[in-house]
């Protein structure tokens, strides 16, 4: 299981609420225990402070707040593993972009080789697609994987 229906709804709701900025977060697991950690995207603040270094704003990029990274690190220290890394695409499809791929790799290897990357497409303020991707060591690339849920999960309540 990549994510429970309730987790997918929470991810969808966050993506819609944060539109027109990209949303981001993780799901960490420890045995059967699961925690969704919604993170703050500070890309706009970085872009405003240093637009030459951070050329993109939060509409086309995300940068997880260091305070959230510390929280995730503490959870990892408590035995949790990052199982899902998620973000949204604003007015674009649910695909694993070249930027997504580049940011997921460190020295050509995945930073989280066992994690699934989940992308939610939000178009005109409505979530319209979700897609999941996982590292394929044989292909040396990220490949699409079945999300394992009915796409009706995207329908707002």
C-alpha positions in Angstrom: 0.0 0.0 0.0 1.4 3.4 -1.0 -1.1 5.5 0.9 -4.5 4.9 2.6 -7.6 6.5 1.2 -7.6 9.0 4.1 -4.0 9.9 3.5 -4.7 10.5 -0.2 -7.7 12.7 0.6 -5.5 14.7 3.0 -2.8 15.1 0.4 -5.5 16.1 -2.2 -7.0 18.6 0.3 -3.6 20.1 1.1 -2.8 20.5 -2.6 -6.1 22.2 -3.3 -5.8 24.5 -0.2 -2.3 25.6 -1.1 -3.1 26.2 -4.8 -1.7 28.2 -6.7 1.5 27.2 -4.8 2.9 23.6 -4.9 2.2 21.6 -1.7 4.6 19.1 -0.2 5.0 16.6 2.5 5.9 13.0 3.4 4.3 9.9 4.9 6.6 8.1 7.4 6.1 4.6 8.6 7.3 2.4 11.5 5.9 -1.1 11.2 2.1 -0.6 10.9 2.2 2.9 12.3 1.8 5.7 9.7 2.1 9.5 10.0 1.4 12.0 7.3 3.6 15.1 7.7 2.3 18.0 5.8 5.2 20.4 5.1 5.4 24.1 4.4 6.7 25.1 1.0 9.1 28.1 1.5 10.0 28.4 -2.2 8.3 31.9 -2.5 10.3 33.2 0.5 13.6 31.9 -1.0 12.7 33.3 -4.4 11.9 36.7 -2.9 15.1 36.8 -0.9 17.5 35.5 -3.7 15.8 35.4 -7.1 19.1 34.7 -8.9 19.7 31.5 -6.9 16.1 30.5 -6.5 14.7 31.4 -10.0 11.4 29.6 -9.6 8.5 30.6 -7.3 6.2 28.3 -5.3 3.9 27.9 -8.4 6.5 25.8 -10.1 8.7 24.5 -7.3 8.8 23.5 -3.7 11.4 23.7 -1.0 10.5 22.0 2.3 10.8 24.3 5.3 13.9 23.3 7.3 11.8 23.1 10.5 9.8 20.4 8.8 13.0 18.6 7.7 14.1 18.6 11.3 10.8 17.1 12.3 11.1 14.4 9.7 14.7 13.8 10.8 13.5 13.3 14.4 10.9 10.8 13.3 13.6 8.9 11.3 15.7 9.0 14.5 12.7 7.4 16.3 12.7 4.5 13.8 10.3 5.9 11.2 11.2 5.5 7.5 10.2 8.0 4.8 7.7 5.9 2.7 6.1 8.6 0.5 7.3 12.0 -0.6 4.6 14.0 -2.1 4.1 17.3 -3.9 1.7 18.9 -6.3 1.9 20.3 -9.8 0.1 23.6 -10.4 -1.9 23.7 -13.6 0.2 20.9 -15.0 -0.1 17.1 -15.1 0.7 14.5 -12.5 4.0 13.3 -13.9 7.6 13.0 -12.5 9.4 15.9 -14.1 13.0 16.2 -14.9 13.3 18.6 -11.9 11.6 16.1 -9.7 14.0 13.4 -10.8 17.1 15.7 -10.3 16.0 16.6 -6.8 15.3 13.0 -5.8 18.9 12.0 -6.7 22.1 12.6 -4.8 25.2 11.8 -6.8 23.1 9.9 -9.4 21.5 7.7 -6.7 18.1 8.1 -5.1 18.2 9.8 -1.7 15.2 7.6 -0.6 15.5 4.5 -2.8 12.5 2.8 -1.1 10.2 5.8 -1.1 7.3 6.3 -3.5 7.0 9.8 -5.0 3.4 10.9 -5.3 2.4 13.9 -7.5 -1.0 15.5 -7.5 -2.1 17.7 -10.4 -4.2 20.7 -9.4 -5.7 22.5 -12.3 -7.8 25.7 -11.8 -8.0 24.9 -8.1 -9.2 21.3 -8.5 -7.3 18.1 -8.0 -7.6 16.2 -11.2 -5.0 13.5 -11.1 -2.6 11.7 -8.9 0.3 9.5 -10.0 3.0 7.5 -8.1 6.6 6.8 -9.1 9.3 4.6 -7.6 13.0 4.1 -8.3 13.7 1.2 -10.7 17.3 0.2 -10.1 17.5 -1.9 -13.3 16.3 1.0 -15.5 18.2 3.5 -13.3 15.2 5.8 -13.4 11.9 6.5 -11.7 9.0 4.5 -13.1 5.2 4.9 -12.8 3.6 2.5 -10.3 0.0 1.8 -9.7 -1.4 3.9 -6.9 -3.7 1.1 -6.0 -6.9 3.1 -5.4 -9.9 4.2 -7.4 -9.4 7.6 -9.0 -12.7 8.6 -7.3 -10.4 9.6 -4.4 -9.9 12.9 -6.2 -13.6 13.9 -5.9 -14.1 16.5 -3.2 -16.5 15.7 -0.5 
